[in-house]
């Protein structure tokens, strides 16, 4: 470490890193894989909107979400997220040209070779802050830094269905103050002065808070009553038939549903069961890969605020 006074701060950072791993692991374990997969599309859209609110970068949210999806699914450019090649490709994917204007060799050397799993977690906010200090691209460094961080979290298996951009944007004045504070890396290659360590503490604490909030938001005990109210309101408005809640409830709890199981879930004849499935597919709440494939959940934009209140509001 740079000095002995920094040791207590480093200890708190280590505790926050451990807590983040624990909270994200609990969040991911609480959801069925197909629910996680479907909700990831929502998170990518949320990340894109909040990222734009942080920097006003002018990127189309759909483009940002597409780039993030490639990161999440492993189809982005190969290599470490802190490598020059990775960062240049992310920038090209976002803006359509290579805007690199500063050298990244030292940055790459430091942040692609961090030893130890927990120090690698701590390096996520440190590299984020350092990249914004270097400002290697002509513009748009903020979105690139957040997508780099997302890729690092994916690599460390602590990305999951929570929004880093939302976590940072919800305390935007403090975030902007900490990002602006000069903080050079020290000889250890990760941390520098107190300002950098304070940003790391802020980043990790907000991430932990966001993962906890998301776990509560997606807890079936809290989510299912909102889904039930939605189905009742849509039924009363003649936009969905009776019986939809029972299907959606099983879908959320089980993650996917063989088509034949719909009849056993709703107390109606086969024709009515097919009508329910068809209505839910028409609203984009269920999807399938073919006529015989199982039904899986989907979360179209129109229901996000009703099912997940507070997620999209800035």
N, C-alpha and C positions, 0 to 999 in steps of 0.2 A: 504493500500500500504506500501511498505518497507520504503519509506521516501517521504517527501513532494516534493522533486525535481523530483520525478517520475510522479507526477500528470499530468503535461502537456503531457508527453509521453503517459500515459494511455488515456488521452482525444483523442489523435491522433489515438490510436489503436481502440478506440470505434468508431470513425468516419470511419476508414477503414473497421471495421466489418459491420457497417451499409451500407457502399458503396458496399461491397461484396454481401450482401443479396440483395440489390437493383439490381445490375448488373446481378447476376445469375437469379433472378426472371424475369428480362426483357429478358434475353437470352432464358430461357425455355419457356416463354410466346410467343416468336416470332416464334416458330416452332410448327408444327402439332405433336401430340403425336406419330404417327407412324414414322414420320421423326426423332424425338428424339430417339425413340426406335432403329431404324436402325443405326443412327449415333453413338449411345452409343457403338456399337461394334468397330467402328473406334477409338473412344476415349480410349477404354480399350487397344487396340493394341498400340496406341500412348503412353499411360501411361507406358506400359510394356517396350517399347523401350527406352524411356527417363529415366525410373527408372534404367535400366541396364547401361545407359551411366553415371549416377551419381555415382554408386557404383562399377560397374563391378562385380555384384554379382553372375553371372553365372547361373541364373535361366532362363529356357526356357521361351521366351516371351509368348508362348501359355499357359504355366502353370500360369504365372502371370495374364494373361487376364482372364483365367477361374476362378481363385480365386476372382478377382475383379468383375466378372459377378455375382458370388454367393452373394457377398456383395451388389451389386446394386439391385439384385432381391429379397433380403431378405431371401435367402436360405443358407446363411452362418450360423455358430454357433450362437445360441441365446445369448443375453447378451450385456452389454455395450461394445463399442469398446476398452475402456481403461481397461477392466477387464482382469485378468490373464488368465481366461479360453478362452476368445476370442483371445487374442494374441498368446497363445500356439497353438490354433487350426489353426490360420493363418500360423504360422511357420510350423506346420506339413503339411498343405496343400501345402506349397511352397517347402519344402525340404524333406518331407517324414519321418521325425523323430522329436522327442521332444528335442530341443536344449536349453532349459531354463537353465541358469547357475547363475542367480541372482534373489534375492527376489523382488517381485513386489507388495507386500501388501500395502505399503505406497503410491506408485504410483496409485494403484487402488482406495484406499481410497480418495485420493485427486481428481482425475480426473473423477470419476464416480458420484460425488456428487456436481458438480459446479452449483450454483443457478443462475437463470436468463438466458434468451435466448441469450442476447448479450455476457454475460460473457462466455457462453458455446461456442460461436463462437471464442472468444479470447482464449479459452482453447485449441482449435484445434492446433494452432502452438506451444503453450506452452507445451502441452503434447508430441507433436512430438519431440521438442528439448530435453525435459527431458528424453524421452525414449532413444534417441541416447546418452545422457550423462550416463545413467545407463548401457547401453549395456547389456541387460538381456539375450541375446542369444549368442551362441558361435560365430556365424557370421550371416550375412544377416539382421542386425538390420535396415538398411536403407529401404529395401522393406517392412518390417513389419511395420515400422513407417508410410510409405506413404499409405499402405493399411488401417492401423488404422485411419489415417486422412481421407481417402476416406470414411470409414464407419461412422466416426463422421459427415462428411459433408452430407452423405446420411440421417443419423438420423435427422439432422437439416434441411433437405430438401433444401440444397444449393449445392448439388453435380453437377448435370446437365451435359451438354455436353461440359465441358472444362477440360483441362488437368493440374492437379497440378504438375505432374512430369515435364512436359514441362516448366511450369512457373518457377520452381526452377532450372532446368538444363540450362536454357538460361542465367543465371548469376552464373555459377557454381563456379568460384573462390570466389565470395562474399559469396555464400551459404556455401562453405566449411570453409571459415574463421569464419562465424557466428556460425556454428554448433560446431566448435572446442572450442569456448569460454566458459569457465566454467560458469554455471548459476544455482545456487541452488534455489529451490522453497522457498518462504517466508512463514510466518505464515498464510497468506490468502489462501494458497494452490494452487495458480495459478502462480503468478509472483514472481520473485526473484530480481536479480540485473539488472543493466542496460543492460548487455549483452543479457539476455533472452528477455527483452522487445524490444531490437533492432532486434533480430531475428524475433520476432512476427510481428514487423512493416514490415520487409523485406518480410516475408511470405505472409502477407495479401496484401501488395502493389502489389506483383507479381501476386497474385491470382486475384485481381481486374483488373489488366492490361490484364491478360490472358482472363478473361471473356469478357472484352470489345472487345479484338481482335477477339475472337471467334464469338461474335455477328455480327461484321462486316463481317467476313469470310462467315457466313451462311445467311447473309441478302440476300433475293431473288434478290434484285436489283444488287448485286455484283455476286451472285452465278449463276443466270440463264444465263448471257452472257457467262460464262465459260462452262456451260453445252451445250449451243447452239454451241459454237465453237467445242467442243468435238464431237457432233453429226455430224457436217458438215465435220470434218476431217475423222471420221469413215465412213461416207457415201462415201466420195471421194475415200477412200481406199477400198471400197466395203466390209466393215466389218459390217455395219449396213444399213438397208434400209431407204429410205426417209420417213419422218413422225415421227421418233423416238423422236425428240425434243419436239414436241407438247405433246406427252404422258408423257415424263419425266417432262415437265414444270407443267402440271396439277398434276402430282404425288407429286412434291415438294410443290406446293401451297395447295393441298387438303389433302395430307397425305396418302390417299388410293384411289383406283379407282375400281368401279365395272367393271367387264369385258365388260359388254354391253356398257359402256360409251366410250370405246376406239373408236368404230365406229363413234360416234358423234364428237369426237375430231379431227380425221384425215379425210381428204377429199378423202377417198378411199372406195372401196367396202369392204364387210365383209371379204372376203378372204385375202385381203391386210392388213386389220386391224389385223387379227389373225397372219399374218406373222410378223408384227411389234411387237406385244406382245410376240410372240415366240422368236424373235431375242433378245429382251431385257431380257427375262428370261434366254436365253442361255448365255448371257454375265454376268448374275448375277446382273443385274440392277433392276430387278423386281422379286418378289417372291410371292407365295401365299400358303395358307394352304390346298388347294384342287382344284378340277376342277371347282367348283362353287364359291369358295372363292374370295374375292376382291384381287386385286393386290396391293402390298405394296412395298415401295422403299427398296433398298439395296445398299450398297456402297462397292463393292469389292476393294481389295487392289490395283488393277491395275489402278483404276481411281482416287485414293485419291489425288495424287500430282497434277493431271490435274484439278480436281474440287476444291480442297482445297489447293492451293499452300502455301508452307511454314509450313504446319502442321506437316509433318513427318521429315523434315530436321533438323538435329542437328546443 
